[in-house]
């Protein structure tokens, strides 16, 4: 299973999950089958809100799941269409969230759950 994480900085398993998918500075990808960790810089991180395309940044990495602090409805819809399940982070770090995911303790996000960290006022 390949699990992607929107993160502030690439610090491997100790990376802190970032508050919003679209503007995350980087992504950490954990491949549980190969026991590998990789990172991708988000070249779209500093674009105008709602115009960025982090899905393109992840392009060559087919993910099974994505763990985020927050995400807009358009991104959830695109990721789900690609077969990617989107989960809200339940802990600060990648390693803690991997443990929670393994216990089925992370909330899978739907369109109704998008942008709750902004009080639903995200402008998506």
C-alpha positions as MATLAB code, in Angstrom:
seq = 'XXXXXXXXXXXXXXXXXXXXXXXXXXXXXXXXXXXXXXXXXXXXXXXXXXXXXXXXXXXXXXXXXXXXXXXXXXXXXXXXXXXXXXXXXXXXXXXXXXXXXXXXXXXXXXXXXXXXXXXXXXXX';
ca = [
       0.000    0.000    0.000;
       1.235    3.497   -0.875;
       0.160    6.245    1.504;
       0.844    9.909    0.791;
       1.032   12.664    3.399;
       0.840   16.425    2.887;
       3.688   17.705    5.101;
       5.371   20.917    6.223;
       8.945   19.607    5.734;
      10.353   16.265    4.643;
      11.530   14.697    7.872;
      10.629   11.148    6.896;
       8.349    9.392    9.358;
       8.715   12.289   11.806;
       7.318   14.800    9.280;
       4.452   16.928   10.576;
       1.224   16.661    8.592;
       0.393   20.007    6.973;
      -2.927   21.792    7.476;
      -4.041   21.924    3.835;
      -3.389   19.591    0.898;
      -3.254   22.215   -1.850;
      -0.613   24.424   -0.275;
       1.503   21.726    1.385;
       5.201   22.387    0.794;
       5.955   18.681    0.321;
       4.558   15.168    0.310;
       5.972   12.106    2.028;
       5.055    8.773    0.478;
       5.220    5.572    2.507;
       5.233    2.296    0.568;
       4.338   -0.393    3.085;
       4.971   -3.273    0.669;
       8.514   -2.203   -0.209;
       9.166   -0.647    3.221;
      10.310    2.590    1.535;
       9.813    6.274    2.225;
      10.192    8.957   -0.419;
       9.380   12.643   -0.695;
       8.168   15.008   -3.401;
       8.445   18.798   -3.252;
       5.198   20.555   -4.134;
       6.161   22.972   -6.890;
       2.560   24.242   -6.812;
       2.659   25.159   -3.103;
       2.664   28.922   -3.419;
       0.055   29.458   -6.056;
      -3.241   31.250   -5.622;
      -5.668   29.305   -3.414;
      -7.881   26.964   -5.400;
      -5.666   27.190   -8.497;
      -2.801   24.978   -7.342;
      -2.524   21.438   -8.660;
      -0.783   19.200   -6.113;
      -2.340   16.143   -7.750;
      -0.090   16.824  -10.752;
       2.878   17.053   -8.356;
       2.082   13.553   -7.130;
       1.652   12.421  -10.752;
       4.138    9.553  -10.950;
       3.151    8.191   -7.568;
      -0.020    6.154   -7.702;
      -1.347    6.271   -4.160;
      -3.839    4.063   -2.385;
      -4.468    6.610    0.361;
      -3.706   10.222    1.247;
      -3.601   11.657    4.774;
      -4.098   15.417    5.141;
      -4.843   18.058    7.730;
      -7.446   19.589    5.430;
      -8.521   19.463    1.800;
     -11.045   21.020   -0.562;
     -13.955   19.190   -2.190;
     -12.521   19.370   -5.719;
      -9.347   17.605   -4.659;
     -11.311   14.930   -2.782;
     -13.428   14.326   -5.881;
     -10.376   14.047   -8.177;
      -8.469   11.796   -5.805;
     -11.462    9.511   -5.232;
     -11.933    9.258   -9.022;
      -8.309    8.057   -9.193;
      -9.071    5.381   -6.586;
      -7.347    7.215   -3.724;
      -9.010    7.212   -0.311;
      -8.533   10.480    1.588;
      -8.187   10.538    5.370;
      -8.011   13.330    7.952;
      -4.849   13.186   10.049;
      -5.554   12.065   13.589;
      -2.089   12.830   14.965;
       0.764   15.255   14.250;
       3.312   12.994   12.513;
       3.460   10.586    9.600;
       4.491    7.678   11.839;
       1.620    8.255   14.278;
      -0.873    8.469   11.424;
       0.493    5.287    9.841;
      -0.206    3.500   13.132;
      -3.736    4.947   13.260;
      -4.355    3.961    9.636;
      -3.242    0.417   10.432;
      -5.809    0.349   13.241;
      -8.541    1.741   10.938;
      -8.736    4.755   13.271;
      -8.506    7.582   10.722;
     -11.629    9.307    9.400;
     -12.119    8.844    5.670;
     -13.119   12.199    4.198;
     -16.038   12.843    1.891;
     -17.117   15.976    0.084;
     -19.094   16.966    3.191;
     -15.931   16.885    5.297;
     -13.840   19.238    3.177;
     -12.322   22.398    4.628;
     -13.718   21.920    8.134;
     -10.488   23.311    9.536;
     -11.485   26.660    7.986;
     -14.991   26.576    9.414;
     -16.339   25.754    5.953;
     -15.235   29.203    4.771;
     -12.426   28.049    2.539;
     -13.761   29.513   -0.682;
     -13.519   26.292   -2.667;
];
